[in-house]
Amino acid sequence: MTRNSKSTRIGKTSRRGRRHPLATIALVTIGLLSTGGAYALFSSTASAETSSVNTQASVDEGKKLFSSNCATCHGLNLQGVDNVGPSLYGVGAASVSFQVGTGRMPLANQGPQAEKKAVQFTEEQVSSLALYVASLSPGPAIPSAEYLGANGNASTGAELFRVNCAMCHNVAGAGGALTQGKWAPALAGVLPVHIYEAMVTGPQSMPVFNDTNLTPTQKADIITYLKYLDKNPSPGGFDLGAVGPVSEGLFIWIFGLGAIVAVTIWIAAKAN
């Protein structure tokens, strides 16, 4: 065998055994992707398990709170108690969040309707109560934060509010009297989440506005309108409670006619 043929074979062998320059980069990339995928899978699984554990812990806490504060009127299994408290089947987390989160529940005393008062539980406790009730009997859920930012269309919300709500709550949300000693509460300063929850659960004498009556976007527009009223007081000065002709007529009756009577007496006295 000649020297040239040996050199040719050695050159071919060395070229076949030489690693491609991109092979190292490819191996590192594959390793990183595999490690990252495994870590992401492990993290998501661990997060799901942690979330499940936390949720169950909240439900257990809610059960304790319910047994101590609510079961006397609503029953241990949400079945209600005759002539004391209604059943909670199907009310969902939204109703619990509204009633307990506004202080209406636990009920202070029997009356035409539950009155708003100081909240007796923390936000975490209210959430636990809502989760527990929803775990036994699902219903309307607590609304998503995307509908609670008061960043919708205030003009559309004002129109929807006038058509659906103003007959009870007044066009300015000042509230008003209803029949049998009941009333529609004022809406100034009410949290957006509670406004939304009231629409989907229909507390007291309020009708239920489900997503067929008012879409979530329309509910968000109504919230936007009410929050606009909170930030923009009456441009006409003193609004006399924003309850319309009742207070305005009373003002005219007392001060207007009073002024006329006073002037008449003054003229008569001066003539004498």
C-alpha positions in Angstrom: 0.0 0.0 0.0 1.4 3.4 -0.9 1.9 6.2 1.5 -0.6 8.4 -0.4 -3.4 5.8 0.0 -2.7 5.5 3.7 -2.8 9.3 4.1 -6.1 9.4 2.3 -7.7 6.7 4.5 -6.4 8.4 7.7 -7.8 11.8 6.5 -11.3 10.2 5.8 -11.3 8.5 9.2 -10.4 11.7 11.0 -13.1 13.6 9.2 -15.7 11.0 10.0 -14.7 11.0 13.7 -14.7 14.8 14.0 -17.8 16.3 15.8 -19.7 19.0 13.9 -19.3 22.5 15.4 -23.0 22.9 16.0 -23.4 19.6 17.8 -22.4 21.0 21.2 -24.9 23.8 20.9 -27.7 21.4 19.8 -27.0 19.1 22.8 -27.0 22.1 25.2 -30.3 23.3 23.7 -31.9 19.9 24.0 -30.7 19.6 27.6 -32.1 23.0 28.5 -35.4 22.4 26.8 -35.8 19.0 28.5 -34.9 20.4 31.9 -37.2 23.4 31.5 -40.1 21.3 30.4 -39.7 18.9 33.3 -39.4 21.8 35.7 -42.5 23.5 34.3 -44.5 20.3 34.5 -43.3 19.7 38.1 -44.1 23.4 39.1 -47.6 23.3 37.5 -48.4 20.0 39.2 -47.1 21.3 42.6 -49.0 24.6 42.2 -52.2 22.7 41.4 -51.7 20.5 44.4 -51.0 23.5 46.6 -54.0 25.3 45.3 -56.2 22.3 45.9 -54.9 22.0 49.5 -55.4 25.7 50.1 -59.0 25.6 48.7 -59.9 22.6 50.8 -58.4 24.4 53.9 -60.6 27.4 53.1 -63.7 25.2 52.7 -62.9 23.6 56.1 -62.5 27.0 57.7 -65.8 28.1 56.1 -67.6 25.1 57.5 -66.5 26.0 61.0 -67.5 29.6 60.6 -70.9 28.6 59.1 -71.6 26.2 61.9 -70.8 28.8 64.5 -72.5 31.8 62.9 -75.1 30.8 60.3 -76.4 27.2 61.0 -78.8 28.3 63.6 -80.9 30.1 61.0 -79.9 28.3 57.8 -79.4 24.8 59.0 -76.2 22.7 59.1 -76.8 21.5 55.5 -78.1 24.9 54.1 -81.6 23.5 54.2 -83.0 26.5 56.1 -85.1 26.7 59.2 -88.9 27.3 59.1 -89.9 30.9 59.9 -86.2 31.7 60.8 -83.9 31.6 57.8 -84.3 30.6 54.1 -82.5 27.7 52.4 -79.2 28.5 50.8 -79.4 25.9 48.1 -78.3 27.4 44.8 -77.4 30.9 46.2 -73.7 30.4 45.3 -70.6 32.2 46.4 -71.7 35.6 45.1 -74.7 35.8 47.4 -72.7 34.9 50.5 -70.0 37.4 49.5 -72.6 40.1 49.1 -74.7 39.4 52.2 -71.7 38.8 54.6 -69.4 41.2 52.9 -71.8 44.1 53.4 -72.6 43.2 57.0 -76.2 42.3 56.2 -75.5 38.8 57.5 -75.4 37.6 60.2 -78.8 39.2 60.7 -79.0 41.6 63.7 -82.8 41.4 64.1 -85.9 40.5 62.1 -87.4 43.2 60.0 -88.7 44.0 56.5 -85.2 43.5 55.1 -81.6 43.0 56.3 -79.8 46.3 57.1 -76.3 47.1 56.0 -74.0 47.3 59.0 -70.4 46.9 60.0 -68.8 43.7 58.6 -68.1 41.1 61.2 -65.6 38.9 59.3 -62.3 39.5 57.5 -62.1 39.2 53.7 -60.5 35.7 54.1 -63.3 34.5 56.3 -65.9 35.9 53.9 -64.2 34.0 51.1 -64.0 30.8 53.1 -67.8 31.0 53.9 -68.5 31.6 50.2 -66.4 28.7 49.2 -68.0 26.4 51.7 -71.6 27.2 50.6 -70.7 26.9 47.0 -69.0 23.5 47.6 -72.4 22.2 48.9 -74.7 23.8 46.4 -73.2 25.7 43.4 -74.7 29.0 42.2 -73.6 32.4 40.9 -69.9 32.8 41.4 -68.0 35.8 42.6 -67.4 38.0 39.5 -64.1 38.2 37.7 -61.9 41.3 38.3 -62.1 42.3 34.7 -65.7 43.5 35.2 -65.0 45.4 38.4 -62.5 48.1 37.2 -65.1 50.8 36.4 -63.4 51.2 33.1 -66.4 50.5 30.9 -68.7 52.9 29.0 -70.3 55.3 31.5 -72.9 56.6 29.0 -74.1 53.1 28.1 -74.2 52.3 31.8 -76.2 55.4 32.6 -78.8 54.4 30.0 -79.0 50.8 31.3 -79.3 52.1 34.9 -82.2 54.4 34.0 -84.0 51.6 32.2 -83.4 48.8 34.8 -82.6 50.3 38.1 -83.6 54.0 38.5 -87.3 53.2 39.3 -86.1 51.9 42.7 -82.6 53.3 43.3 -83.2 56.8 41.8 -81.4 57.9 38.7 -78.6 59.2 40.8 -78.4 56.0 42.9 -79.7 57.8 46.0 -82.1 55.0 46.9 -85.8 55.2 47.7 -88.7 53.8 49.6 -90.5 50.6 48.6 -93.7 48.9 49.8 -94.2 47.2 53.2 -91.4 49.1 55.0 -88.7 48.0 52.5 -86.3 50.3 50.7 -83.8 50.4 47.8 -80.5 51.4 49.4 -78.3 54.2 48.2 -75.5 53.1 45.9 -72.9 55.7 46.7 -69.6 54.2 47.8 -70.7 50.6 47.3 -67.8 48.4 46.2 -68.0 47.3 42.5 -67.9 43.6 43.5 -71.0 44.0 45.7 -72.9 45.9 42.9 -72.2 43.1 40.5 -73.1 40.4 43.1 -76.4 42.2 43.8 -77.3 42.2 40.1 -76.7 38.4 39.7 -78.2 37.3 43.1 -81.2 39.7 43.6 -81.0 40.4 47.3 -84.1 41.5 49.3 -86.7 42.9 46.8 -84.3 43.3 44.0 -84.8 41.2 40.8 -82.1 39.0 39.4 -80.3 40.3 36.3 -78.6 37.2 34.9 -76.4 37.2 31.8 -79.4 37.0 29.6 -80.9 40.2 31.0 -77.7 42.1 31.3 -74.4 40.7 29.9 -71.3 40.9 32.1 -70.1 43.8 29.9 -73.3 45.7 30.5 -73.1 45.1 34.2 -69.5 46.5 34.1 -70.9 49.6 32.3 -73.5 50.1 35.0 -70.7 49.9 37.6 -68.7 52.4 35.6 -71.6 54.9 35.7 -72.1 54.5 39.4 -68.4 55.0 40.1 -68.5 58.1 37.8 -71.3 59.5 40.0 -69.1 58.9 43.1 -66.2 60.9 41.6 -68.3 63.7 40.0 -70.7 65.5 42.5 -73.7 67.4 41.3 -72.6 70.3 39.0 -75.6 72.4 40.2 -74.4 72.8 43.7 -76.4 71.4 46.7 -78.3 68.4 45.4 -80.9 68.2 48.2 -80.1 64.5 48.6 -80.5 63.8 44.9 -84.0 62.4 45.5 -85.7 64.6 42.9 -89.0 66.6 43.3 -89.7 65.3 46.8 -87.0 67.3 48.6 -87.2 70.1 46.1 -90.9 70.5 46.6 -90.5 70.4 50.4 -87.7 73.0 50.2 -90.0 75.4 48.1 -92.9 74.7 50.4 -91.1 75.5 53.6 -88.7 78.3 52.5 -90.6 79.7 49.5 -94.0 80.0 51.1 -92.4 80.9 54.4 -90.7 83.8 52.8 -94.0 84.9 51.2 -95.8 84.7 54.5 -93.1 86.7 56.2 -93.1 89.4 53.6 -97.0 89.6 53.8 -96.8 90.0 57.6 -94.1 92.7 57.3 -96.2 94.7 54.8 -99.3 94.4 57.0 -97.4 95.5 60.1 -95.8 98.4 58.3 -99.2 99.6 57.0 -100.6 99.6 60.6 
